[in-house]
Amino acid sequence: MQVPEIPPPQPREPILTIPGAMIALVGVMAAIHGLRMLLPLATDQEVIWAFGFVPARYDTTVMAGQFPGGVGAEFWTFLTYAFLHADFNHILFNMLWMLPFGSALARRFSPIRFFVFLAVTAIAGAVAHLVTHQHEVVPMIGASAAVSGAMAASIRFAFQSGSFLSFARSHADDAARVPALSLGKSLRNPRVLGFLAVWFGINIIFGIGAIGVGSNVQSVAWQAHIGGFLAGLLLFSWFDPVPRSPDAPEHN
């Protein structure tokens, strides 16, 4: 009797391989920061004022045209602020947080869907910052709101069996495409609730004081983080292309 040949085990792809869309995002962020480092300090400050998000720009009591960028900046800065960072540590911190969650999301979404989703969460962060800092003159910069949105979207499926934060992880592509929990089930899942408690706690604690960014001490725009996070959590289903299984387990 012929014994069937057992195929050799397939090599398991590392769970945190980086998809092309995520590499492109990091590359664009790094390139923009690198170009800014070549600019004279005065010119770089003009860039920050023209492309950073300044709530006072929308204050009717402030003289029109006081801020660089003109009327156009009233629109584009809702998004462009996310491409600017205070220093290398700032961009490194944001991209390190983005890598695991953003990579899973980029694998799940198409590149266009992924970038549109990040743009929406960045805009939501700017709106939240505007509502809570209506007269603030200091520009807000950084991709933290978009990072927060990616994290929030990812936890809708991250703890599912076989996903990238589960105990029984699958191949990277399979892990990123497990059926997601509905919003209601997500908010009843103990692991998701634990993640939410820790995330909100950290943001509020850091937001009360200040953190060091490079050689400067800057306040944390934690309201913008929360705005991006809530947008990612609530709008995920609008972007998600993976059908949701009605009998998918809520946790491992």
N, C-alpha and C positions, 0 to 999 in steps of 0.2 A: 504493500500500500504506500502510495506516495504521500509524504508528509508535506502539507502546504507550507510554503516559505513565508516566514514572518517578515514583513517589511521593516527595515530599520526605523527607529524613532525619528520623527522629523525634528530638526532643530527648532527650539522655541525662541521666537523673536522677543527681544527685551521689551518689557511693557512700556518703557518711557522713550521709545524711539521717536524722533521728532519729524512730523510730517512737513511737506514742502511749504504749506501755507504758514505754519508757525515759524519756519526758518526765514521766510520772506518778511514776516512781521518783525522779528528780532533784527534782521538785516536793515530794514527801513529805519527802525528806531535808532540803531547804532550809527547808521550813515548820517541821519539828521543831527545827532549829537556830535558826531565827528566834524561835520561841516561847521557847526556852531563854534566849536573849539578853535577853528581857524579864523574866526571873525574877530575884529577889534572889540573890546569890551563894550564900548558905546553902541556899536552896531548890533551886538548880541542882545543888549538891553532893549533896543528898538524891536528886535524880532520877538522877544518875550512879551512886550506890550502890545504888539500888533497881532500876535497869534495865541497868546495866553488868554485865559478866560478871566475877565475883570467885571465883577458884578456892577460896579459903579458906572460902567459904560451904559447901563440901562436905567440909570437914575435920572429922572427928568429934571432934577435940581442942579445937575452937573452941566457945565457949559458944553454945548455940542462941539465936537471936533477936538476935545481936550486930549483924547487918547489916540495913539497912532493906529492906522488901519482904516480909518474913516467908517463909512456906513457899512461897507462889506464886512468889516470885522465884527459887526453886531450879529452876523450870521455864521461866518466860518469858525469863529472862536469857540462855538459850542462843541466843535469836534477837534480843531487843530491843537488845542491846549494839551490833548492827550499824547501828541507827538514830541512834546518838549519836556526835558527833565533838568533838574537843578544841577546835577553832576553825575559822574560815573557811578557812584554808589546808589544813587536814586534809580537810574535806569537798570542797573544790575539787580537791585532788590525787586523791582517790578517784574522783570523778565524771568527771574528765578521762580517767582510765585506763579507767573503765567504758564511756564513750561509744562508742568504736569496736567493742569486743568485745561489750558488752551490747546495742548496737543490732543487730548482726548476729544475735545469739542471740534477741532479741525478735522479729525478723522471721521467724526460723525456727520458733520456738515460738509457741503461742497465749499471750495475756497471762497466763492462769492458770498454764499450764505454766511460763512464764518466771519468775513470782514464786515458785512452789513450788520450782523449781530453785535460785533464789538463796537461799531459806530453808534448803534442805537443805545447801548449801555453807557458809552462815553457821554452821549448827549443827555441821557437821563441823569448822569452824575452832575453835569453842568447845571441842569435845571434845578436839581436838589440844592446845589451850592448857591445858586442865585436866589432861591426862595428863602434860604436861611442866612444869607449874607448880602442883603440888598444894597447896602451902602459901602461894601468892602472895596477898597481901592487896590489892594495887593493882587497881582495876577495869580491865578491858580494854574499849575502845570502838572503834568504827569499822567500816566496811563492807569492809575490805580482804580478808577471807577470801572474801566473796561476789564481790568484784571478781576475785580470783584464780581462783575457780571458773568465772566467766564466760570468763576468758581461756583456761583449760584446755579448756573445752568447745569454744570457738571454733576452737582450733588443730586440732581433729579434721577441720575442713572448710575452714579459712581459706586454706590453701595450694593447694587444688585448683584446677584450671583454671577460670577464670571467677569464683572467689570473691574476697572483698574484699582479701585480701593477695596475690593472684596477679598476674602481669604482664599478663594479659589479663582485666581486670575486666569484669563484666557490669553490667546494671541492678541497683540495690540489692537489690530483692526476689529477683531471680534469683541474685545473688551469695550471698545468705544461704541459699539452698535447694539448693546443689549437693550431690551425694551425698557423705557423709562417709567417711573412711577407717575401717576397723576399728581396734580398739585395737592389734592386732598390727602392722598396716601403719603406723599412726601412729608406733609406737616404732621403726620401721625407716626412716622418712622422714627424709632429711638435714635438711630445713628444720625439721621438728618437733623433731628432736633438737637442732639448733642453738638453737632458741627455748627448749627446756627447759634447756639448759646455761646460757644467759644468765640466764634467769629465776631458776633455783635459785641461781646464783652471786651475783646481786645481792641476793637475800633473805638469804643466809648472810652475805655481807660486811656488809650493813647491820645484820643481827641481832647481829653480834659486838660492835658499838659502840652508838651511839645517834644519833638524828637530832633536829633541832630541829623542834618543832611549835609555831608561834607564838612566844611568848616563853619557852616551857618546853622542856626537853630531855627527851624520853621515849624509852624503849626500844622497839624494834620487835618486835611479837609475831609473829616470822617463823614460828614453829611453827604458829600459827593460819593464816597465809597458805598454808603448805604443806598443812595439813589441808584447807582449802577448795579448793586447786588439785587435789589428788589426788582429792577427791570429784568435782569437775567433770570431770576427765579420765576417771575410771572409771565414773561414773554417767551420762555423756552419752547413751549408747545407750538407756538406760531411758526417757529423755525425748524423744529425737529422733523426730519424726513423718515425716521424709523417708526413703523407702526407700533402702537402700544398694545401689549398683550394683556387682555383682561384678567388672566389668571396668573400674571407674573408675580413671583414672590416678592414681598416687601423687603426682605433681607435674607442673608444666608441662613 
